[in-house]
Amino acid sequence: MASFSKSEAAPPLYASDQEKTVGGDVSKVPSGGVAVGVHHDLDAGKQDHTHRQLKSRHIQLIGIGGTIGTALYVQIGQGLLNGGPASLFIAFTVWCTFILAVTMCMAEMVTYLPISSPFIRFAGRWVDEAFGFAAGWNFFVFEAALVPFEVVACNLILQFWTSAIPTAAVVTITILLYALINVLAVKWYGESEFWAALGKMLLIIGLIIFTFITMCGGNPQKDAFGFRTWNNPGAFSELYYGGQLGRWLGFLQCLIQASFTIAGPDYVSMAAGEAENPRVVMPKAFNAVFYRLTCFFILGALCVGILVPYNDKELIDALRNGEPGAAASPYVVAMNRMGITVLPHIVNAMVLTSAFSAGNSYVYCASRSLYGLALEGKAPRILTVCTKAGVPIYCVGIVLAIALLAFLQLSSNAAVVLGWFVSLVTASQLLNFAASCVTYMFFYRALKAQGIDRRTLPYRSWYQPYTAIYGFIGTFIMVFVGGYTVFLPIEGMWNVPDFLFSYTMVFAFPILFLGWKLWHKTKFHKPHEADLYKDKAAIDEYERNFVPRPADNWFDRLLDRAFG
């Protein structure tokens, strides 16, 4: 697979450019002598006041923590039922190639200019201010809506053991913990996510090892079942129709699930403005997160197809009845069949940690995206206020206020409304990926027009701009494929709520774009006018003066070496 390549023996960034100081801001002037992107950042209210306190190990695990939630352990079983083990495995493998393309685009842009909420702000600077407005609010709504969803998930997972704990108490405690972690200095958020994400990694590694041992006969029944489920009932399941069409629709349903399950680069990117030594740390983080997630998701998809047949009655009943916590996990279903009694409780405990960690990441990303919008003048200026610890306190407060929607679970009817609200933004992640690829294409042509050699960038991705085009085509198409079932000529498939849930954000994105564009009369940036230099001087200065902080003790040194 392609990877991010460091420019070998590359000269310093823009070695041929002349430095010029304008209004106290060090800017670059190309050799031709015409200043490009010179800014007098004198508006203190729009300066970035966050602190760079996240280490390499924090960044890497934040990307994993925000992506691995209950989907990898529980909801993946629904994909197995829809398409069968082969469709699930192939779909997750194929989708990882699109995630690689998106990751490469984000990595090159973010390592060039590692600022807060980078890909949101790049969209406005390099494509069109209206495009940045639409992309930013799309990402914020997506992340913020998932916070109450994960809070509710924590409550449901606890019911695996007991239903005696009041729902209101679980919701309150979870939100208070999110508040405590996110209001403190960002390093504490990074530390909490590091350990939570490390637990997720250990769980999926443990489940992969469990699968290998049991399929080889290391189970109470001494049954070396191997790939038996791929032969009986089979590798491909039929969905809605029989024959090849049914098998194709089963695969398509697995691909849709993969497209909403596998992410990662956006969570890494959102931490760029608070990363130590970002031009060194971020490329490592992008690489590590992509390859680890690819390994976990592809092998995870393979494992569930080995452990459980797609027609397993216990799994079907668990998913249909909405069994709490890990009860609907294919791994737990397999453990129950083998007569293993302790491991299901361990899996449920780790699934609870996964749900809590995912919600914590959503609070962080939603607050930082809102902060980035405020810095660019696309949200109220008061949201740029940070605490002395560098936390955008009002942004965090708004996200936590949205998390209070989790209290809707106290009413069964209101719980349905909450489910609708979350369903409305399921296409937002794909729109975000597609927007990032578009932004990269504009970035690529701006570099070319302004005479900047990509070989002088801190890191450059392979096969551009074709990689960006590939990523855009895949993610853009899947935006519209996600709700295809409402169009099937089958009685009962079409209904207005399902159509709206699938495509509301598809309609909202162009409305946001056109509304801002018409109101502010913005224009698409021409390649030679795109602002490639704003904030760059500050990053260069930070990089020149950066002195690594020594680890406090031998244990921290060990962690930094292992994940650095």
MARDO-614827 format. One record per residue (C-alpha): z, y, x. Coordinates in nm, 4 decimals, decimal comma. Layout:
! MARDO-614827
((Z Y X));
...
This chain:
! MARDO-614827
((0,0000 0,0000 0,0000));
((-0,0491 0,3556 0,1013));
((0,2470 0,5506 0,2282));
((0,3353 0,8977 0,3413));
((0,2188 0,9545 0,6947));
((0,3887 1,1918 0,9315));
((0,1425 1,4092 1,1185));
((0,1333 1,2644 1,4666));
((0,1687 1,5175 1,7441));
((0,1107 1,7890 1,4869));
((0,1553 2,1477 1,5966));
((0,4190 2,3633 1,4308));
((0,3378 2,4731 1,0784));
((0,0578 2,7266 1,0905));
((0,0728 2,7676 1,4684));
((-0,2435 2,9738 1,4514));
((-0,1017 3,2144 1,1961));
((0,0533 3,5470 1,2811));
((0,4046 3,6246 1,1642));
((0,4498 3,9491 0,9827));
((0,7636 4,1094 0,8449));
((0,7143 4,2915 0,5168));
((1,0040 4,4495 0,3308));
((1,2536 4,2359 0,5157));
((1,0700 3,9118 0,4263));
((0,9030 3,7155 0,7016));
((0,5600 3,6153 0,5739));
((0,2569 3,4546 0,7267));
((-0,0782 3,6147 0,7689));
((-0,3752 3,3886 0,8367));
((-0,5816 3,4597 1,1449));
((-0,8286 3,6544 0,9342));
((-0,5651 3,9258 0,8931));
((-0,5319 3,9351 0,5127));
((-0,1805 3,8762 0,3843));
((-0,1544 3,5958 0,1324));
((0,1459 3,5494 -0,0941));
((0,3596 3,8270 0,0513));
((0,6694 3,8869 -0,1608));
((0,9642 4,1262 -0,1433));
((1,2298 3,9025 -0,2930));
((1,4655 4,1899 -0,3649));
((1,5752 4,0754 -0,7093));
((1,9099 3,9189 -0,6266));
((1,9355 3,7852 -0,9784));
((1,6429 3,5542 -0,9119));
((1,7450 3,4225 -0,5723));
((1,8410 3,0598 -0,5310));
((2,2178 3,0393 -0,4824));
((2,2529 2,6615 -0,4759));
((2,3944 2,4991 -0,1606));
((2,2285 2,2411 0,0634));
((2,4956 1,9718 0,0721));
((2,3081 1,6531 -0,0204));
((2,2565 1,4095 0,2655));
((1,9669 1,1693 0,3068));
((2,1664 0,8816 0,1603));
((2,2558 1,0933 -0,1442));
((1,8922 1,1856 -0,2110));
((1,7704 0,8278 -0,1808));
((2,0293 0,6872 -0,4179));
((1,9910 0,9765 -0,6679));
((1,6280 0,8734 -0,7144));
((1,7319 0,5149 -0,7790));
((2,0302 0,6095 -0,9947));
((1,8224 0,8226 -1,2295));
((1,5660 0,5484 -1,2843));
((1,7608 0,2236 -1,3100));
((1,9413 0,2176 -1,6417));
((1,9801 -0,0396 -1,9151));
((1,6008 -0,0817 -1,9363));
((1,5812 -0,2986 -1,6241));
((1,8615 -0,5299 -1,7393));
((1,8358 -0,5344 -2,1188));
((1,5304 -0,3710 -2,2799));
((1,2970 -0,5495 -2,0398));
((1,3530 -0,8538 -2,2603));
((1,1504 -0,6866 -2,5365));
((0,8536 -0,6667 -2,3008));
((0,8899 -1,0389 -2,2308));
((0,8774 -1,1164 -2,6031));
((0,5730 -0,8950 -2,6559));
((0,3516 -1,0084 -2,3714));
((0,4983 -1,3113 -2,1987));
((0,6001 -1,3479 -1,8327));
((0,2571 -1,2984 -1,6757));
((0,1740 -0,9860 -1,8789));
((0,5140 -0,8384 -1,7981));
((0,4769 -0,9051 -1,4254));
((0,1175 -0,7773 -1,4057));
((0,1919 -0,4670 -1,6148));
((0,4896 -0,3627 -1,4013));
((0,2879 -0,4234 -1,0831));
((-0,0084 -0,2191 -1,2069));
((0,2091 0,0693 -1,3221));
((0,3782 0,0891 -0,9825));
((0,0398 0,1873 -0,8342));
((0,0304 0,4929 -1,0616));
((0,3888 0,5784 -0,9717));
((0,2882 0,5537 -0,6054));
((0,0099 0,8074 -0,6666));
((0,2490 1,0484 -0,8403));
((0,5090 0,9990 -0,5673));
((0,2580 1,0806 -0,2945));
((0,1535 1,4012 -0,4709));
((0,5117 1,5174 -0,5205));
((0,6135 1,4215 -0,1668));
((0,3473 1,6306 0,0019));
((0,4177 1,9396 -0,2079));
((0,7961 1,9133 -0,1976));
((0,8198 1,8542 0,1781));
((0,6002 2,1583 0,2300));
((0,8235 2,3803 0,0168));
((1,1573 2,2123 -0,0681));
((1,3021 2,4502 -0,3264));
((1,5050 2,4020 -0,6453));
((1,3088 2,2475 -0,9349));
((1,0019 2,2326 -0,7117));
((0,7250 2,0721 -0,9140));
((0,8147 2,2855 -1,2174));
((0,7875 2,6089 -1,0178));
((0,4794 2,4930 -0,8262));
((0,2953 2,4472 -1,1560));
((0,3407 2,8186 -1,2307));
((0,2596 2,9406 -0,8797));
((-0,0443 2,7256 -0,8059));
((-0,1983 2,6451 -1,1450));
((-0,1045 2,9015 -1,4116));
((0,2245 3,0643 -1,5119));
((0,1704 2,9310 -1,8629));
((0,1239 2,5799 -1,7238));
((0,4517 2,6125 -1,5344));
((0,6260 2,7300 -1,8514));
((0,5008 2,4316 -2,0520));
((0,5722 2,1792 -1,7761));
((0,9209 2,3182 -1,7127));
((1,0367 2,3170 -2,0723));
((0,8774 1,9782 -2,1324));
((1,0810 1,8324 -1,8452));
((1,4014 2,0079 -1,9518));
((1,3794 1,8857 -2,3115));
((1,3066 1,5328 -2,1907));
((1,6025 1,5182 -1,9524));
((1,8465 1,6957 -2,1846));
((1,7627 1,4713 -2,4807));
((1,8389 1,1602 -2,2776));
((2,1962 1,2694 -2,2012));
((2,3376 1,2006 -2,5520));
((2,1278 0,8840 -2,5612));
((2,3033 0,7471 -2,2515));
((2,6432 0,8568 -2,3819));
((2,5783 0,6496 -2,6933));
((2,4584 0,3615 -2,4733));
((2,7937 0,3642 -2,2900));
((2,9725 0,3243 -2,6219));
((2,7504 0,0350 -2,7291));
((2,7927 -0,1437 -2,3957));
((3,1713 -0,1255 -2,4268));
((3,1416 -0,3062 -2,7610));
((3,0332 -0,6156 -2,5682));
((3,4059 -0,6634 -2,5041));
((3,5736 -0,4875 -2,7949));
((3,5038 -0,2550 -3,0859));
((3,8656 -0,1338 -3,0982));
((3,8011 0,1750 -2,8851));
((3,7158 0,4709 -3,1141));
((3,3608 0,5975 -3,0703));
((3,4813 0,9588 -3,0578));
((3,7118 0,8756 -2,7671));
((3,4339 0,7098 -2,5656));
((3,1955 0,9993 -2,6264));
((3,4594 1,2591 -2,5366));
((3,5679 1,0863 -2,2163));
((3,2090 1,0300 -2,1016));
((3,1090 1,3942 -2,1549));
((3,4253 1,5179 -1,9820));
((3,3483 1,2972 -1,6811));
((2,9945 1,4364 -1,6687));
((3,1381 1,7866 -1,6815));
((3,3865 1,7169 -1,4033));
((3,1260 1,5648 -1,1725));
((2,8576 1,8281 -1,2315));
((3,0799 2,1380 -1,2236));
((3,2187 2,0494 -0,8815));
((3,0175 2,1110 -0,5645));
((2,6866 1,9252 -0,5588));
((2,8077 1,7017 -0,2767));
((3,0504 1,5381 -0,5215));
((2,7673 1,4718 -0,7632));
((2,5710 1,3215 -0,4746));
((2,8669 1,1080 -0,3699));
((2,9301 0,9777 -0,7219));
((2,5617 0,8947 -0,7697));
((2,5480 0,7269 -0,4313));
((2,8166 0,4744 -0,5202));
((2,6966 0,4220 -0,8772));
((2,3374 0,3677 -0,7637));
((2,4559 0,1396 -0,4851));
((2,6212 -0,0726 -0,7531));
((2,2918 -0,0879 -0,9435));
((2,1103 -0,2006 -0,6307));
((2,3676 -0,4716 -0,5652));
((2,3401 -0,5908 -0,9264));
((1,9624 -0,6277 -0,9288));
((1,9683 -0,7900 -0,5838));
((2,2361 -1,0270 -0,7103));
((2,0307 -1,1113 -1,0207));
((1,7216 -1,1783 -0,8088));
((1,9260 -1,4143 -0,5881));
((2,0764 -1,5718 -0,9035));
((1,7260 -1,6376 -1,0365));
((1,6097 -1,7992 -0,7125));
((1,9157 -2,0239 -0,6830));
((1,9139 -2,1385 -1,0460));
((1,5374 -2,2019 -1,0614));
((1,5775 -2,4270 -0,7571));
((1,8463 -2,6335 -0,9290));
((2,1618 -2,4429 -0,8392));
((2,3007 -2,4375 -1,1932));
((2,5557 -2,6451 -1,3935));
((2,2737 -2,8592 -1,5414));
((2,1244 -2,9286 -1,1947));
((1,7883 -2,8437 -1,3518));
((1,5261 -2,7212 -1,1025));
((1,3152 -2,5532 -1,3709));
((1,1021 -2,3385 -1,1375));
((0,8159 -2,1706 -1,3250));
((0,8444 -2,4013 -1,6259));
((0,8434 -2,1124 -1,8741));
((0,5002 -2,0054 -1,7444));
((0,3624 -2,3396 -1,8645));
((0,5766 -2,3933 -2,1717));
((0,5444 -2,1917 -2,3928));
((0,2988 -2,0189 -2,1549));
((0,2297 -1,7186 -1,9335));
((0,0841 -1,4916 -2,2033));
((0,2184 -1,4152 -2,5484));
((0,0008 -1,3063 -2,8387));
((0,0920 -0,9855 -3,0229));
((-0,0313 -0,8850 -3,3711));
((-0,3487 -1,0969 -3,3378));
((-0,4377 -1,4389 -3,2038));
((-0,6622 -1,5207 -2,9096));
((-0,7711 -1,2849 -2,6331));
((-0,7163 -0,9712 -2,8433));
((-0,3546 -1,0699 -2,9100));
((-0,2946 -1,1421 -2,5417));
((-0,4502 -0,8067 -2,4479));
((-0,2273 -0,6198 -2,6943));
((0,0731 -0,8056 -2,5540));
((-0,0182 -0,6904 -2,2038));
((-0,0745 -0,3365 -2,3309));
((0,2715 -0,3320 -2,4865));
((0,4206 -0,4400 -2,1526));
((0,2270 -0,1633 -1,9769));
((0,3624 0,0911 -2,2252));
((0,7158 -0,0308 -2,1549));
((0,6566 -0,0054 -1,7801));
((0,5244 0,3493 -1,8162));
((0,8442 0,4633 -1,9846));
((1,0734 0,2584 -1,7593));
((0,9596 0,3158 -1,4008));
((1,0096 0,6631 -1,2545));
((1,1823 0,7999 -0,9463));
((0,9830 1,0745 -0,7702));
((1,0865 1,3431 -1,0189));
((1,4565 1,2727 -0,9599));
((1,4104 1,2915 -0,5835));
((1,2142 1,6158 -0,6177));
((1,4782 1,7867 -0,8304));
((1,7287 1,7528 -0,5444));
((1,5003 1,9189 -0,2870));
((1,6649 2,2611 -0,3166));
((2,0081 2,1159 -0,2372));
((1,9104 1,8723 0,0377));
((2,0186 1,9091 0,3979));
((1,7300 1,9450 0,6444));
((1,4844 1,8735 0,3596));
((1,1605 1,8454 0,5599));
((1,3139 1,5552 0,7472));
((1,5195 1,4043 0,4668));
((1,2796 1,4275 0,1707));
((0,9879 1,2181 0,3075));
((1,2305 0,9379 0,3952));
((1,3808 0,9600 0,0492));
((1,0426 0,9459 -0,1278));
((0,9405 0,6418 0,0754));
((1,2702 0,4591 0,0336));
((1,2997 0,5258 -0,3389));
((0,9445 0,4168 -0,4173));
((0,9536 0,0920 -0,2225));
((1,3009 -0,0057 -0,3371));
((1,2232 0,0679 -0,7011));
((0,8906 -0,1153 -0,6770));
((1,0693 -0,4165 -0,5356));
((1,3419 -0,4072 -0,7995));
((1,1152 -0,3558 -1,1013));
((0,8401 -0,5978 -1,0022));
((1,0828 -0,8701 -0,8972));
((1,2989 -0,7956 -1,2027));
((0,9970 -0,8450 -1,4302));
((0,9192 -1,1707 -1,2487));
((1,2787 -1,2950 -1,2759));
((1,3228 -1,2513 -1,6511));
((0,9960 -1,4373 -1,7075));
((1,1274 -1,7258 -1,4981));
((1,4700 -1,7442 -1,6623));
((1,3808 -1,7133 -2,0313));
((1,0738 -1,8236 -2,2326));
((0,9131 -1,5532 -2,4448));
((0,9938 -1,7486 -2,7630));
((1,3663 -1,7910 -2,6883));
((1,5532 -1,7741 -3,0200));
((1,8765 -1,6323 -2,8738));
((1,6922 -1,3472 -2,7038));
((1,4876 -1,2731 -3,0162));
((1,8001 -1,2641 -3,2350));
((1,9945 -1,0512 -2,9836));
((1,7219 -0,7862 -2,9636));
((1,6503 -0,7936 -3,3366));
((2,0179 -0,7534 -3,4273));
((2,0862 -0,4922 -3,1582));
((2,3579 -0,6962 -2,9874));
((2,5837 -0,4658 -2,7830));
((2,5763 -0,4283 -2,4076));
((2,4413 -0,7098 -2,1950));
((2,4399 -0,9577 -2,4847));
((2,0673 -0,8872 -2,5301));
((1,9934 -0,9130 -2,1579));
((1,7581 -1,1984 -2,0599));
((1,9892 -1,2670 -1,7661));
((2,2925 -1,3113 -1,9939));
((2,0892 -1,5245 -2,2340));
((1,9971 -1,7490 -1,9412));
((2,3583 -1,7614 -1,8211));
((2,4765 -1,8635 -2,1672));
((2,2196 -2,1425 -2,1808));
((2,3352 -2,2717 -1,8416));
((2,7014 -2,2570 -1,9444));
((2,7974 -1,9833 -1,6964));
((3,0896 -1,7887 -1,8452));
((3,2066 -1,5278 -1,5922));
((2,8836 -1,3665 -1,4758));
((2,7902 -1,2121 -1,8172));
((3,1029 -0,9943 -1,7999));
((3,0161 -0,8819 -1,4472));
((2,6614 -0,7986 -1,5585));
((2,7907 -0,5988 -1,8557));
((3,0286 -0,4024 -1,6321));
((2,7421 -0,3104 -1,4007));
((2,5155 -0,2262 -1,6950));
((2,7883 0,0135 -1,8137));
((2,7876 0,1748 -1,4698));
((2,4068 0,1993 -1,4862));
((2,4111 0,3759 -1,8223));
((2,6815 0,6197 -1,7093));
((2,4980 0,6920 -1,3833));
((2,1659 0,7475 -1,5603));
((2,3284 0,9992 -1,7954));
((2,4887 1,1735 -1,4992));
((2,1468 1,2064 -1,3336));
((1,9999 1,3471 -1,6545));
((2,2711 1,6155 -1,6656));
((2,1890 1,7121 -1,3077));
((1,8095 1,7135 -1,3501));
((1,8176 1,8934 -1,6859));
((2,0487 2,1660 -1,5516));
((1,8392 2,2132 -1,2356));
((1,5143 2,2286 -1,4308));
((1,6638 2,4988 -1,6550));
((1,7850 2,6781 -1,3426));
((1,4360 2,6632 -1,1940));
((1,2885 2,8075 -1,5132));
((1,5386 3,0934 -1,4983));
((1,4519 3,1646 -1,1331));
((1,0873 3,1965 -1,2334));
((1,1636 3,4274 -1,5262));
((1,0833 3,1637 -1,7898));
((1,4426 3,1369 -1,9146));
((1,7211 3,3982 -1,9528));
((1,8268 3,5501 -1,6192));
((2,1942 3,4770 -1,6855));
((2,1146 3,1106 -1,6219));
((2,0619 3,1900 -1,2531));
((2,4374 3,2507 -1,2101));
((2,5994 2,9963 -0,9783));
((2,9613 2,9238 -0,8897));
((3,0900 2,9707 -0,5348));
((3,0169 2,6013 -0,4852));
((2,6488 2,6618 -0,5692));
((2,6499 2,5061 -0,9192));
((2,4400 2,6771 -1,1936));
((2,7347 2,6734 -1,4285));
((2,5679 2,8058 -1,7449));
((2,2804 2,5600 -1,7100));
((2,5250 2,2720 -1,6809));
((2,7140 2,4072 -1,9827));
((2,4021 2,4122 -2,2005));
((2,3142 2,0540 -2,1078));
((2,6670 1,9367 -2,1830));
((2,6501 2,1177 -2,5177));
((2,3364 1,9183 -2,5987));
((2,5272 1,6036 -2,4987));
((2,7617 1,6725 -2,7915));
((2,4836 1,5380 -3,0148));
((2,6238 1,1989 -2,9187));
((2,8941 1,2641 -3,1791));
((2,6242 1,2031 -3,4398));
((2,7024 0,8368 -3,3827));
((3,0163 0,8878 -3,5919));
((2,7866 0,8883 -3,8939));
((2,5451 0,6011 -3,9395));
((2,2862 0,8258 -4,1065));
((2,3189 1,0904 -3,8366));
((2,2755 0,8153 -3,5758));
((1,9257 0,7635 -3,7102));
((1,8590 1,1346 -3,6601));
((1,9721 1,1057 -3,2988));
((1,7318 0,8161 -3,2488));
((1,4511 1,0264 -3,3910));
((1,5380 1,3155 -3,1601));
((1,5190 1,0944 -2,8517));
((1,1986 0,9291 -2,9721));
((1,0315 1,2684 -3,0009));
((1,0358 1,3170 -2,6242));
((0,9331 0,9707 -2,5046));
((0,5888 1,1007 -2,4031));
((0,7387 1,3853 -2,1994));
((0,7839 1,1799 -1,8828));
((0,4153 1,0866 -1,8758));
((0,3169 1,4474 -1,9418));
((0,5387 1,5483 -1,6527));
((0,3692 1,2995 -1,4179));
((0,0232 1,4115 -1,5287));
((0,1199 1,7774 -1,4792));
((0,2421 1,6997 -1,1259));
((-0,0939 1,5430 -1,0378));
((-0,2780 1,8467 -1,1748));
((-0,0507 2,0753 -0,9747));
((-0,1255 1,8792 -0,6582));
((-0,5017 1,9122 -0,7135));
((-0,4615 2,2904 -0,7338));
((-0,2368 2,2828 -0,4260));
((-0,4961 2,0783 -0,2369));
((-0,7814 2,3162 -0,3100));
((-0,5615 2,6194 -0,2313));
((-0,4833 2,4766 0,1124));
((-0,8523 2,4255 0,1728));
((-0,9505 2,7734 0,0494));
((-0,6842 2,9455 0,2591));
((-0,7751 2,7580 0,5764));
((-0,4559 2,5532 0,6064));
((-0,5130 2,2176 0,7745));
((-0,3211 1,9416 0,5939));
((-0,2588 1,7798 0,9310));
((-0,0186 2,0648 1,0061));
((0,1950 1,9879 0,6989));
((0,5319 1,8200 0,7538));
((0,3953 1,5126 0,5756));
((0,0628 1,4345 0,4192));
((-0,0281 1,1601 0,1758));
((-0,3299 0,9331 0,1960));
((-0,6684 0,9459 0,0235));
((-0,6247 1,2862 -0,1375));
((-0,7380 1,4252 -0,3734));
((-0,8495 1,0853 -0,5072));
((-0,4915 0,9614 -0,5222));
((-0,3990 1,2571 -0,7441));
((-0,7009 1,1948 -0,9670));
((-0,6051 0,8284 -1,0009));
((-0,2466 0,9178 -1,0899));
((-0,3587 1,1781 -1,3423));
((-0,6035 0,9468 -1,5195));
((-0,3465 0,6684 -1,5567));
((-0,0572 0,8834 -1,6754));
((-0,2719 1,0995 -1,9046));
((-0,4276 0,8005 -2,0786));
((-0,0884 0,6381 -2,1330));
((0,0357 0,9534 -2,3065));
((-0,2008 0,8699 -2,5937));
((-0,1760 0,4909 -2,5762));
((0,2011 0,4851 -2,6320));
((0,1780 0,5086 -3,0111));
((-0,1373 0,3048 -3,0631));
((0,0297 0,0593 -3,3017));
((0,0238 0,3116 -3,5888));
((-0,3572 0,2975 -3,5809));
((-0,3874 -0,0811 -3,6035));
((-0,5595 -0,1928 -3,9260));
((-0,2565 -0,3976 -4,0268));
((-0,0659 -0,3361 -4,3461));
((0,2600 -0,1506 -4,2833));
((0,1745 -0,0332 -3,9298));
((0,0851 0,3251 -4,0238));
((0,3678 0,5600 -4,1142));
((0,4137 0,9292 -4,0566));
((0,7524 0,9166 -3,8743));
((0,6232 0,6743 -3,6088));
((0,3144 0,8887 -3,5557));
((0,5238 1,2032 -3,5139));
((0,7706 1,0317 -3,2804));
((0,4858 0,9203 -3,0556));
((0,2829 1,2396 -3,0421));
((0,5007 1,5434 -3,1201));
((0,5407 1,6389 -2,7524));
((0,1694 1,5818 -2,6995));
((0,1123 1,8627 -2,9494));
((0,4085 2,0710 -2,8289));
((0,2883 2,0913 -2,4669));
((-0,0395 2,2761 -2,5425));
((0,1409 2,4987 -2,7937));
((0,3901 2,6035 -2,5230));
((0,1045 2,6551 -2,2779));
((-0,1167 2,8605 -2,5106));
((0,1763 3,0587 -2,6515));
((0,2890 3,1795 -2,3062));
((-0,0685 3,2314 -2,1916));
((-0,1672 3,4468 -2,4878));
((0,1589 3,6433 -2,4904));
((0,1594 3,7187 -2,1168));
((-0,2194 3,7087 -2,0691));
((-0,1925 3,4790 -1,7678));
((-0,4890 3,3378 -1,5805));
((-0,5500 3,0244 -1,3789));
((-0,4891 3,0988 -1,0122));
((-0,7978 3,1011 -0,7959));
((-0,7641 2,8859 -0,4818));
((-0,7542 3,1798 -0,2397));
((-0,4973 3,3635 -0,4571));
((-0,2482 3,0795 -0,5099));
((0,0916 3,1743 -0,3664));
((0,1590 2,9207 -0,0919));
((0,4070 3,1379 0,0981));
((0,6771 3,2537 -0,1397));
((1,0159 3,1119 -0,0288));
((0,8555 2,9564 0,2778));
((1,0078 3,2042 0,5241));
((1,3582 3,1214 0,4041));
((1,2928 2,7482 0,4410));
((1,1492 2,7978 0,7905));
((1,4506 3,0053 0,8903));
((1,6909 2,7451 0,7549));
((1,5073 2,4704 0,9403));
((1,5173 2,6615 1,2699));
((1,8914 2,7201 1,2411));
((1,9907 2,3824 1,0980));
((2,2626 2,2026 1,2908));
((2,3464 1,8510 1,1650));
((2,7025 1,8111 1,0469));
((2,8817 1,5231 1,2216));
((3,0174 1,2525 0,9911));
((3,3875 1,2800 0,9154));
((3,4663 0,9195 1,0094));
((3,3130 0,5914 1,1232));
((3,2556 0,4745 0,7645));
((3,0460 0,7831 0,6799));
((2,8522 0,7352 1,0030));
((2,7794 0,3773 0,9005));
((2,6555 0,4862 0,5562));
((2,4417 0,7648 0,7029));
((2,2829 0,5212 0,9454));
((2,2180 0,2593 0,6769));
((2,0625 0,5040 0,4287));
((1,9568 0,7889 0,6579));
